[in-house]
């Protein structure tokens, strides 16, 4: 039975990986212009409302099972304070998807990384794999579910609407659209106003590229943005996690084979005639 279960896990994982589609030219994303953000938290409160999360009128201060986005206050090298919206980056090659052994996370062709709670087993591998520290674990739920931003994929984007956070921003700091067009707009903004922006679009190449992009007036390292490099972290995660079900299958098969051998040997011993000692006559 262990071998069958491990084999099923391996088959399910391969099927889940095959279902992840490379995002095309029409894949969507969000461009966050930090020079326009005032830290009003309208985006975070709109996120709570659309996802029916607790304390809808209280601005969150960290990602959690009750907050899928929040606005941090980051201090740069000169002492200036900058509001920075944090949420899932919706990587083009998400490490969380590669690390998930049951296909609970997948990269959609439209861009967002979406989550299926019915498949999640609470292993938390996605938490360990994410270079941005995004997925959070619900310790208060006996099912142990993961929580993360899904870019309002089911509630709004699939219906042709913008994500709730984008719609709620009063300052135009959040922009929704096709990723390739957002990149073109970001590059144009830097070229037109080089004195206002650092010459870097965060998310264009980081971790192989992300669907959430940032513009900033100061270097992103000063705002505590992770520096994962430009390589796709999912390749490493997929290689390591791909071995997990295979190893489980090998161990389970070995254990099953050993059990059958010992059982057959026992059956032979039970079937052999008992050699009683000769009875001595008085």
MARNUFI-203175 format. One line per 4 residues: number of its first residue (from 1); their letters; for each residue x, y, z of N, C-alpha, C. Coordinates in nm, 3 decimals, padded with zeros to 5 digits, m for minus. Example, Ala and Ser with C-alpha at 12.3 -4.5 7.8 and 13.67 -1.06 7.14 Angstrom:
BEGIN
1> AS> 01.319/m00.569/00.780/01.230/m00.450/00.780/01.320/m00.330/00.780  01.285/m00.225/00.708/01.367/m00.106/00.714/01.290/00.003/00.787
end
This chain:
BEGIN
1> XXXX> 00.082/m00.122/00.000/00.000/00.000/00.000/00.085/00.126/00.000  00.199/00.120/00.074/00.288/00.236/00.078/00.343/00.267/m00.060  00.378/00.160/m00.135/00.431/00.180/m00.269/00.326/00.240/m00.361  00.201/00.193/m00.347/00.092/00.247/m00.428/00.070/00.395/m00.399
5> XXXX> 00.071/00.431/m00.268/00.051/00.571/m00.228/00.164/00.659/m00.281  00.288/00.611/m00.268/00.401/00.689/m00.316/00.397/00.705/m00.468  00.355/00.596/m00.536/00.343/00.603/m00.681/00.237/00.702/m00.724  00.126/00.703/m00.651/00.019/00.798/m00.681/00.066/00.941/m00.660
9> XXXX> 00.147/00.963/m00.554/00.200/01.096/m00.526/00.291/01.141/m00.639  00.376/01.051/m00.689/00.466/01.084/m00.798/00.388/01.118/m00.924  00.283/01.036/m00.954/00.201/01.062/m01.071/00.128/01.194/m01.062  00.073/01.223/m00.942/m00.001/01.348/m00.922/00.091/01.468/m00.936
13> XXXX> 00.213/01.456/m00.883/00.308/01.567/m00.892/00.344/01.595/m01.037  00.370/01.490/m01.114/00.405/01.509/m01.256/00.290/01.572/m01.333  00.167/01.530/m01.300/00.050/01.587/m01.366/00.034/01.734/m01.330  00.061/01.767/m01.203/00.050/01.906/m01.158/00.152/01.994/m01.228
17> XXXX> 00.275/01.943/m01.242/00.379/02.020/m01.309/00.343/02.041/m01.455  00.285/01.938/m01.518/00.249/01.949/m01.658/00.138/02.050/m01.681  00.053/02.073/m01.577/m00.059/02.166/m01.591/m00.017/02.312/m01.580  00.107/02.337/m01.536/00.154/02.474/m01.524/00.197/02.525/m01.660
21> XXXX> 00.129/02.627/m01.707/00.151/02.677/m01.841/00.242/02.798/m01.837  00.336/02.803/m01.931/00.424/02.918/m01.942/00.341/03.041/m01.975  00.350/03.148/m01.895/00.269/03.267/m01.924/00.307/03.328/m02.058  00.206/03.368/m02.134/00.229/03.423/m02.267/00.241/03.574/m02.266
25> XXXX> 00.237/03.632/m02.386/00.252/03.777/m02.401/00.136/03.854/m02.338  00.021/03.788/m02.324/m00.096/03.855/m02.268/m00.109/03.836/m02.118  m00.010/03.772/m02.055/m00.014/03.752/m01.910/m00.017/03.887/m01.840  m00.098/03.896/m01.736/m00.118/04.024/m01.667/m00.023/04.040/m01.549
29> XXXX> m00.018/04.161/m01.499/00.065/04.191/m01.383/00.023/04.322/m01.320  00.097/04.362/m01.219/00.070/04.488/m01.149/00.201/04.566/m01.138  00.196/04.693/m01.174/00.311/04.783/m01.159/00.285/04.874/m01.040  00.377/04.872/m00.943/00.364/04.953/m00.822/00.468/05.064/m00.827
33> XXXX> 00.422/05.187/m00.833/00.509/05.304/m00.836/00.519/05.359/m00.694  00.631/05.328/m00.629/00.647/05.369/m00.489/00.658/05.519/m00.472  00.689/05.593/m00.578/00.697/05.739/m00.566/00.558/05.801/m00.553  00.455/05.725/m00.587/00.318/05.774/m00.577/00.246/05.725/m00.451
37> XXXX> 00.304/05.624/m00.386/00.237/05.564/m00.270/00.249/05.655/m00.147  00.136/05.678/m00.078/00.135/05.762/00.041/00.116/05.680/00.169  00.102/05.548/00.154/00.083/05.465/00.271/m00.055/05.474/00.331  m00.156/05.503/00.250/m00.292/05.522/00.301/m00.359/05.390/00.341
41> XXXX> m00.306/05.278/00.293/m00.358/05.144/00.324/m00.491/05.113/00.258  m00.534/05.193/00.163/m00.659/05.163/00.092/m00.651/05.027/00.023  m00.533/04.996/m00.031/m00.515/04.869/m00.101/m00.529/04.751/m00.005  m00.466/04.761/00.111/m00.470/04.651/00.208/m00.611/04.628/00.262
45> XXXX> m00.684/04.735/00.287/m00.820/04.722/00.338/m00.914/04.668/00.231  m00.892/04.706/00.105/m00.973/04.654/m00.005/m00.949/04.504/m00.022  m00.825/04.462/m00.001/m00.790/04.320/m00.010/m00.862/04.241/00.099  m00.865/04.296/00.219/m00.937/04.229/00.328/m01.085/04.215/00.295
49> XXXX> m01.143/04.319/00.239/m01.286/04.318/00.210/m01.321/04.214/00.104  m01.246/04.210/m00.006/m01.277/04.119/m00.116/m01.256/03.974/m00.076  m01.165/03.950/00.019/m01.135/03.813/00.061/m01.205/03.775/00.192  m01.291/03.865/00.243/m01.369/03.839/00.365/m01.279/03.800/00.482
53> XXXX> m01.176/03.879/00.503/m01.081/03.853/00.611/m01.121/03.929/00.738  m01.079/03.880/00.855/m01.118/03.944/00.982/m01.065/04.087/00.995  m01.125/04.161/01.085/m01.085/04.300/01.115/m01.072/04.384/00.988  m01.180/04.397/00.913/m01.173/04.465/00.783/m01.136/04.613/00.789
57> XXXX> m01.146/04.674/00.906/m01.115/04.817/00.918/m00.978/04.843/00.981  m00.904/04.737/01.009/m00.772/04.751/01.072/m00.663/04.724/00.969  m00.576/04.821/00.948/m00.467/04.805/00.851/m00.367/04.702/00.903  m00.334/04.601/00.824/m00.239/04.498/00.870/m00.096/04.551/00.871
61> XXXX> m00.011/04.486/00.947/00.130/04.527/00.957/00.225/04.417/00.910  00.170/04.305/00.865/00.253/04.195/00.816/00.164/04.098/00.739  00.226/04.015/00.657/00.152/03.910/00.589/00.113/03.803/00.691  m00.008/03.752/00.680/m00.054/03.647/00.771/m00.173/03.578/00.708
65> XXXX> m00.231/03.482/00.780/m00.351/03.416/00.730/m00.470/03.511/00.726  m00.455/03.627/00.790/m00.563/03.726/00.792/m00.529/03.852/00.713  m00.416/03.849/00.643/m00.375/03.965/00.562/m00.288/03.918/00.446  m00.336/03.936/00.324/m00.264/03.890/00.205/m00.175/03.998/00.146
69> XXXX> m00.188/04.119/00.197/m00.099/04.228/00.157/m00.095/04.329/00.271  00.011/04.407/00.278/00.019/04.515/00.376/00.117/04.618/00.325  00.116/04.734/00.387/00.205/04.843/00.348/00.308/04.863/00.459  00.433/04.834/00.427/00.542/04.849/00.523/00.599/04.990/00.516
73> XXXX> 00.661/05.034/00.623/00.731/05.163/00.625/00.881/05.133/00.630  00.948/05.156/00.518/01.090/05.125/00.507/01.173/05.252/00.508  01.287/05.248/00.575/01.375/05.365/00.587/01.496/05.347/00.499  01.523/05.448/00.415/01.638/05.439/00.324/01.766/05.484/00.394
77> XXXX> 01.876/05.484/00.320/02.007/05.514/00.378/02.015/05.657/00.431  01.934/05.747/00.374/01.937/05.887/00.417/01.839/05.916/00.531  01.766/05.814/00.573/01.670/05.834/00.682/01.529/05.861/00.636  01.509/05.866/00.506/01.374/05.889/00.454/01.288/05.764/00.468
81> XXXX> 01.160/05.784/00.497/01.067/05.673/00.515/00.982/05.657/00.390  00.972/05.534/00.343/00.898/05.505/00.220/00.795/05.395/00.244  00.667/05.421/00.213/00.568/05.313/00.222/00.589/05.214/00.107  00.587/05.086/00.139/00.612/04.981/00.040/00.505/04.873/00.053
85> XXXX> 00.427/04.854/m00.051/00.325/04.750/m00.051/00.392/04.614/m00.072  00.357/04.518/00.015/00.412/04.382/00.005/00.298/04.283/m00.020  00.323/04.185/m00.103/00.227/04.079/m00.135/00.299/03.973/m00.218  00.227/03.873/m00.263/00.285/03.773/m00.351/00.336/03.841/m00.478
89> XXXX> 00.454/03.797/m00.524/00.514/03.856/m00.644/00.467/03.788/m00.772  00.398/03.675/m00.761/00.347/03.603/m00.878/00.458/03.580/m00.982  00.560/03.508/m00.937/00.678/03.483/m01.020/00.642/03.416/m01.153  00.722/03.444/m01.256/00.701/03.379/m01.384/00.736/03.231/m01.375
93> XXXX> 00.833/03.199/m01.290/00.873/03.061/m01.268/00.871/03.037/m01.116  00.752/03.024/m01.058/00.739/03.023/m00.911/00.800/02.901/m00.844  00.887/02.928/m00.748/00.949/02.820/m00.671/00.846/02.748/m00.585  00.745/02.820/m00.540/00.641/02.757/m00.456/00.568/02.649/m00.533
97> XXXX> 00.541/02.674/m00.661/00.472/02.576/m00.744/00.559/02.453/m00.763  00.689/02.475/m00.788/00.780/02.363/m00.808/00.797/02.281/m00.681  00.787/02.348/m00.565/00.807/02.279/m00.437/00.683/02.203/m00.392  00.565/02.241/m00.439/00.442/02.178/m00.395/00.431/02.036/m00.450
101> XXXX> 00.416/01.939/m00.362/00.415/01.799/m00.403/00.278/01.750/m00.450  00.174/01.830/m00.428/00.038/01.783/m00.460/m00.035/01.872/m00.559  00.032/01.971/m00.616/m00.032/02.056/m00.715/m00.132/02.154/m00.660  m00.118/02.191/m00.532/m00.210/02.287/m00.473/m00.184/02.428/m00.524
105> XXXX> m00.062/02.452/m00.571/m00.025/02.582/m00.629/00.007/02.562/m00.777  m00.036/02.656/m00.860/m00.004/02.645/m01.001/00.007/02.785/m01.063  00.087/02.794/m01.165/00.103/02.919/m01.239/00.003/02.919/m01.354  m00.086/03.015/m01.355/m00.187/03.022/m01.461/m00.130/03.090/m01.585
109> XXXX> m00.186/03.060/m01.699/m00.142/03.122/m01.823/m00.168/03.272/m01.823  m00.263/03.316/m01.740/m00.297/03.458/m01.733/m00.199/03.538/m01.648  m00.115/03.468/m01.571/m00.015/03.537/m01.491/m00.017/03.508/m01.343  m00.134/03.515/m01.276/m00.136/03.491/m01.131/m00.096/03.349/m01.092
113> XXXX> m00.034/03.337/m00.976/m00.009/03.206/m00.914/m00.127/03.179/m00.823  m00.203/03.073/m00.852/m00.327/03.047/m00.781/m00.313/02.924/m00.692  m00.402/02.915/m00.595/m00.393/02.814/m00.488/m00.523/02.739/m00.473  m00.514/02.606/m00.460/m00.631/02.521/m00.440/m00.623/02.460/m00.300
117> XXXX> m00.702/02.513/m00.208/m00.699/02.468/m00.069/m00.742/02.323/m00.054  m00.822/02.272/m00.147/m00.870/02.135/m00.138/m00.759/02.034/m00.162  m00.651/02.075/m00.227/m00.539/01.985/m00.253/m00.429/01.998/m00.149  m00.425/02.110/m00.079/m00.316/02.139/00.014/m00.314/02.040/00.130
121> XXXX> m00.194/01.989/00.162/m00.178/01.898/00.276/m00.103/01.964/00.390  m00.073/02.093/00.378/m00.009/02.167/00.486/00.136/02.132/00.510  00.207/02.087/00.406/00.348/02.047/00.424/00.441/02.168/00.441  00.397/02.284/00.395/00.471/02.411/00.408/00.597/02.416/00.322
125> XXXX> 00.613/02.327/00.227/00.729/02.333/00.138/00.732/02.465/00.059  00.613/02.516/00.026/00.605/02.641/m00.049/00.665/02.757/00.030  00.645/02.754/00.163/00.702/02.859/00.248/00.854/02.858/00.242  00.911/02.738/00.248/01.056/02.726/00.246/01.114/02.765/00.110
129> XXXX> 01.038/02.741/00.003/01.090/02.764/m00.132/01.080/02.909/m00.176  00.981/02.983/m00.127/00.956/03.119/m00.175/01.071/03.213/m00.137  01.135/03.278/m00.235/01.245/03.369/m00.204/01.199/03.502/m00.146  01.068/03.527/m00.148/01.014/03.653/m00.098/00.940/03.635/00.034
133> XXXX> 00.937/03.514/00.088/00.875/03.491/00.218/00.727/03.520/00.221  00.655/03.484/00.116/00.516/03.523/00.103/00.415/03.427/00.167  00.412/03.298/00.132/00.305/03.212/00.186/00.306/03.210/00.339  00.190/03.220/00.396/00.177/03.214/00.543/00.093/03.092/00.580
137> XXXX> 00.119/03.039/00.696/00.053/02.916/00.743/m00.049/02.951/00.851  m00.167/02.893/00.839/m00.274/02.920/00.935/m00.264/02.820/01.050  m00.192/02.859/01.156/m00.171/02.770/01.269/m00.300/02.744/01.347  m00.398/02.833/01.333/m00.523/02.816/01.406/m00.623/02.726/01.335
141> XXXX> m00.591/02.684/01.214/m00.682/02.598/01.137/m00.634/02.454/01.145  m00.718/02.362/01.189/m00.675/02.222/01.200/m00.633/02.162/01.067  m00.679/02.221/00.956/m00.639/02.172/00.824/m00.502/02.225/00.784  m00.453/02.329/00.854/m00.321/02.382/00.825/m00.305/02.437/00.686
145> XXXX> m00.394/02.528/00.646/m00.392/02.580/00.510/m00.293/02.694/00.493  m00.251/02.713/00.368/m00.162/02.821/00.329/m00.245/02.939/00.278  m00.195/03.060/00.299/m00.265/03.179/00.251/m00.167/03.268/00.173  m00.214/03.322/00.061/m00.134/03.414/m00.019/m00.226/03.490/m00.114
149> XXXX> m00.176/03.603/m00.162/m00.248/03.681/m00.263/m00.262/03.599/m00.391  m00.381/03.605/m00.452/m00.403/03.537/m00.579/m00.438/03.638/m00.689  m00.406/03.763/m00.663/m00.431/03.872/m00.758/m00.579/03.882/m00.795  m00.666/03.847/m00.698/m00.812/03.852/m00.721/m00.851/03.778/m00.849
153> XXXX> m00.782/03.668/m00.876/m00.799/03.599/m01.004/m00.943/03.553/m01.025  m00.999/03.482/m00.927/m01.135/03.432/m00.943/m01.240/03.541/m00.923  m01.215/03.627/m00.822/m01.318/03.726/m00.788/m01.333/03.837/m00.892  m01.219/03.878/m00.953/m01.226/03.997/m01.038/m01.155/03.981/m01.174
157> XXXX> m01.031/03.936/m01.174/m00.953/03.933/m01.298/m01.017/03.843/m01.403  m01.066/03.726/m01.363/m01.129/03.634/m01.458/m01.256/03.693/m01.517  m01.311/03.796/m01.451/m01.433/03.863/m01.500/m01.401/03.991/m01.575  m01.272/04.015/m01.599/m01.233/04.134/m01.674/m01.216/04.258/m01.589
161> XXXX> m01.212/04.242/m01.458/m01.195/04.355/m01.367/m01.052/04.360/m01.315  m01.013/04.473/m01.258/m00.880/04.486/m01.199/m00.882/04.432/m01.057  m00.767/04.392/m01.002/m00.763/04.347/m00.862/m00.815/04.456/m00.769  m00.870/04.414/m00.656/m00.932/04.508/m00.562/m00.834/04.614/m00.514
165> XXXX> m00.709/04.575/m00.489/m00.611/04.672/m00.439/m00.585/04.782/m00.542  m00.578/04.743/m00.669/m00.553/04.840/m00.776/m00.670/04.937/m00.788  m00.791/04.881/m00.784/m00.911/04.964/m00.796/m00.926/05.061/m00.681  m00.873/05.024/m00.563/m00.890/05.107/m00.444/m00.786/05.217/m00.430
169> XXXX> m00.674/05.207/m00.501/m00.566/05.306/m00.484/m00.609/05.444/m00.534  m00.608/05.547/m00.448/m00.652/05.680/m00.489/m00.543/05.764/m00.556  m00.420/05.712/m00.558/m00.308/05.793/m00.606/m00.243/05.744/m00.735  m00.300/05.639/m00.793/m00.242/05.586/m00.916/m00.109/05.517/m00.894
173> XXXX> m00.084/05.471/m00.772/00.043/05.403/m00.744/00.040/05.259/m00.794  m00.078/05.204/m00.812/m00.093/05.068/m00.861/m00.156/05.069/m00.999  m00.093/04.995/m01.090/m00.144/04.990/m01.226/m00.153/04.844/m01.270  m00.267/04.806/m01.327/m00.289/04.669/m01.370/m00.294/04.662/m01.522
177> XXXX> m00.236/04.555/m01.578/m00.240/04.539/m01.724/m00.153/04.423/m01.767  m00.127/04.416/m01.896/m00.039/04.312/m01.947/00.104/04.342/m01.901  00.173/04.239/m01.858/00.307/04.259/m01.801/00.401/04.327/m01.900  00.397/04.284/m02.025/00.488/04.342/m02.123/00.460/04.491/m02.144
181> XXXX> 00.333/04.530/m02.134/00.299/04.671/m02.150/00.338/04.751/m02.026  00.324/04.690/m01.909/00.364/04.756/m01.785/00.515/04.780/m01.784  00.591/04.683/m01.834/00.736/04.700/m01.843/00.772/04.815/m01.935  00.702/04.824/m02.050/00.728/04.932/m02.144/00.697/05.067/m02.080
185> XXXX> 00.588/05.074/m02.005/00.551/05.198/m01.937/00.652/05.234/m01.829  00.701/05.134/m01.758/00.799/05.159/m01.653/00.930/05.210/m01.710  00.975/05.148/m01.817/01.099/05.194/m01.882/01.082/05.337/m01.935  00.964/05.368/m01.989/00.938/05.502/m02.040/00.938/05.604/m01.927
189> XXXX> 00.884/05.566/m01.812/00.882/05.657/m01.697/01.023/05.688/m01.649  01.109/05.587/m01.646/01.248/05.608/m01.604/01.322/05.697/m01.704  01.298/05.672/m01.831/01.365/05.751/m01.935/01.318/05.897/m01.935  01.190/05.918/m01.908/01.133/06.053/m01.910/01.165/06.133/m01.784
193> XXXX> 01.178/06.062/m01.672/01.201/06.129/m01.544/01.315/06.061/m01.469  01.435/06.065/m01.522/01.548/05.995/m01.457/01.581/06.050/m01.319  01.540/06.173/m01.293/01.567/06.233/m01.162/01.472/06.183/m01.055  01.362/06.120/m01.096/01.260/06.073/m01.002/01.272/05.925/m00.969
197> XXXX> 01.338/05.850/m01.058/01.343/05.704/m01.040/01.486/05.652/m01.043  01.511/05.548/m00.963/01.634/05.473/m00.980/01.619/05.388/m01.106  01.727/05.369/m01.179/01.721/05.300/m01.309/01.714/05.149/m01.289  01.602/05.105/m01.236/01.584/04.963/m01.206/01.435/04.934/m01.190
201> XXXX> 01.387/04.837/m01.263/01.249/04.789/m01.244/01.258/04.658/m01.168  01.221/04.662/m01.042/01.230/04.541/m00.961/01.123/04.442/m01.005  01.165/04.319/m01.034/01.074/04.217/m01.081/01.087/04.189/m01.229  01.158/04.275/m01.301/01.177/04.249/m01.443/01.261/04.123/m01.463
205> XXXX> 01.365/04.107/m01.380/01.453/03.992/m01.394/01.468/03.911/m01.264  01.440/03.970/m01.150/01.460/03.901/m01.022/01.388/03.766/m01.020  01.460/03.662/m00.974/01.405/03.526/m00.963/01.348/03.477/m01.096  01.405/03.525/m01.205/01.356/03.486/m01.336/01.243/03.572/m01.388
209> XXXX> 01.206/03.675/m01.311/01.097/03.764/m01.350/00.973/03.740/m01.267  00.901/03.849/m01.236/00.778/03.839/m01.159/00.666/03.917/m01.228  00.543/03.886/m01.191/00.429/03.955/m01.249/00.397/04.085/m01.176  00.453/04.101/m01.056/00.440/04.226/m00.982/00.571/04.302/m00.998
213> XXXX> 00.563/04.425/m01.044/00.680/04.507/m01.075/00.681/04.632/m00.990  00.801/04.685/m00.964/00.812/04.805/m00.880/00.900/04.912/m00.946  00.860/05.037/m00.925/00.942/05.154/m00.953/00.970/05.223/m00.821  01.091/05.280/m00.807/01.127/05.345/m00.681/01.221/05.463/m00.706
217> XXXX> 01.222/05.555/m00.609/01.313/05.670/m00.618/01.450/05.636/m00.560  01.458/05.531/m00.479/01.583/05.492/m00.416/01.611/05.346/m00.448  01.737/05.302/m00.440/01.769/05.161/m00.468/01.687/05.067/m00.381  01.646/04.959/m00.442/01.557/04.865/m00.374/01.624/04.795/m00.256
221> XXXX> 01.755/04.781/m00.261/01.824/04.718/m00.148/01.803/04.798/m00.020  01.792/04.931/m00.034/01.772/05.015/00.085/01.632/05.001/00.143  01.540/04.946/00.065/01.402/04.927/00.111/01.377/04.782/00.150  01.485/04.710/00.173/01.479/04.570/00.220/01.408/04.477/00.121
225> XXXX> 01.426/04.504/m00.009/01.375/04.410/m00.108/01.472/04.293/m00.119  01.422/04.170/m00.121/01.511/04.054/m00.136/01.590/04.063/m00.266  01.709/04.007/m00.264/01.795/04.007/m00.382/01.822/03.862/m00.423  01.725/03.797/m00.487/01.738/03.655/m00.519/01.822/03.625/m00.642
229> XXXX> 01.870/03.732/m00.711/01.941/03.710/m00.836/01.844/03.695/m00.951  01.896/03.679/m01.072/01.812/03.675/m01.190/01.776/03.534/m01.237  01.836/03.433/m01.174/01.807/03.295/m01.214/01.673/03.250/m01.163  01.616/03.147/m01.227/01.488/03.093/m01.185/01.509/02.994/m01.071
233> XXXX> 01.465/03.033/m00.954/01.480/02.951/m00.834/01.399/02.823/m00.846  01.296/02.826/m00.927/01.209/02.708/m00.941/01.284/02.588/m00.994  01.388/02.610/m01.074/01.463/02.498/m01.130/01.528/02.416/m01.019  01.592/02.487/m00.923/01.655/02.417/m00.811/01.550/02.349/m00.724
237> XXXX> 01.442/02.423/m00.694/01.336/02.367/m00.609/01.273/02.245/m00.673  01.251/02.252/m00.804/01.186/02.140/m00.873/01.276/02.018/m00.875  01.406/02.039/m00.891/01.499/01.927/m00.892/01.499/01.856/m00.757  01.509/01.935/m00.649/01.512/01.877/m00.515/01.379/01.812/m00.480
241> XXXX> 01.269/01.884/m00.501/01.139/01.832/m00.463/01.096/01.718/m00.554  01.147/01.718/m00.678/01.114/01.609/m00.769/01.167/01.476/m00.719  01.273/01.481/m00.640/01.332/01.358/m00.586/01.252/01.305/m00.467  01.173/01.389/m00.403/01.102/01.348/m00.282/01.006/01.232/m00.307
245> XXXX> 00.910/01.244/m00.401/00.821/01.130/m00.423/00.894/01.009/m00.481  00.996/01.032/m00.564/01.071/00.921/m00.620/01.143/00.843/m00.511  01.201/00.917/m00.416/01.269/00.852/m00.305/01.169/00.775/m00.219  01.054/00.839/m00.195/00.950/00.770/m00.118/00.904/00.644/m00.189
249> XXXX> 00.891/00.652/m00.321/00.850/00.535/m00.399/00.954/00.424/m00.388  01.083/00.460/m00.397/01.190/00.361/m00.389/01.190/00.292/m00.253  01.182/00.371/m00.146/01.181/00.314/m00.011/01.059/00.227/00.011  00.943/00.276/m00.035/00.819/00.200/m00.018/00.825/00.069/m00.095
253> XXXX> 00.879/00.073/m00.218/00.890/m00.049/m00.298/00.984/m00.149/m00.232  01.097/m00.099/m00.181/01.192/m00.186/m00.112/01.127/m00.250/00.011  01.056/m00.169/00.088/00.991/m00.221/00.208/00.885/m00.326/00.173  00.809/m00.298/00.065/00.706/m00.393/00.023/00.768/m00.524/m00.023
257> XXXX> 00.877/m00.514/m00.103/00.945/m00.634/m00.150/01.000/m00.717/m00.035  01.061/m00.651/00.061/01.116/m00.722/00.177/01.005/m00.791/00.256  00.892/m00.721/00.269/00.779/m00.779/00.341/00.728/m00.905/00.271  00.720/m00.903/00.137/00.671/m01.018/00.062/00.767/m01.136/00.074
261> XXXX> 00.898/m01.106/00.069/00.997/m01.213/00.082/00.986/m01.281/00.218  00.980/m01.201/00.323/00.969/m01.257/00.458/00.837/m01.332/00.477  00.732/m01.281/00.416/00.602/m01.347/00.429/00.603/m01.482/00.359  00.663/m01.488/00.238/00.670/m01.614/00.165/00.755/m01.717/00.240
265> XXXX> 00.864/m01.669/00.297/00.950/m01.759/00.374/00.874/m01.816/00.495  00.795/m01.729/00.558/00.717/m01.774/00.672/00.612/m01.877/00.631  00.552/m01.855/00.513/00.452/m01.949/00.464/00.514/m02.085/00.435  00.636/m02.085/00.379/00.705/m02.212/00.354/00.735/m02.284/00.484
269> XXXX> 00.778/m02.208/00.583/00.809/m02.270/00.712/00.683/m02.329/00.776  00.572/m02.258/00.758/00.447/m02.307/00.817/00.397/m02.433/00.747  00.426/m02.445/00.615/00.377/m02.558/00.537/00.465/m02.683/00.554  00.587/m02.668/00.595/00.679/m02.782/00.609/00.631/m02.874/00.721
273> XXXX> 00.642/m03.012/00.698/00.599/m03.106/00.802/00.688/m03.095/00.924  00.627/m03.115/01.037/00.701/m03.107/01.163/00.772/m03.239/01.188  00.900/m03.237/01.207/00.977/m03.360/01.234/00.977/m03.387/01.382  00.881/m03.477/01.423/00.874/m03.511/01.564/00.986/m03.608/01.600
277> XXXX> 01.043/m03.600/01.716/01.148/m03.695/01.757/01.088/m03.834/01.774  01.170/m03.938/01.742/01.124/m04.077/01.758/01.087/m04.106/01.903  00.977/m04.180/01.918/00.933/m04.214/02.054/01.010/m04.335/02.103  01.068/m04.325/02.215/01.144/m04.436/02.272/01.052/m04.531/02.347
281> XX> 01.076/m04.665/02.322/00.994/m04.765/02.393/01.056/m04.798/02.527  00.974/m04.815/02.623/01.023/m04.851/02.757/01.072/m04.996/02.759
end
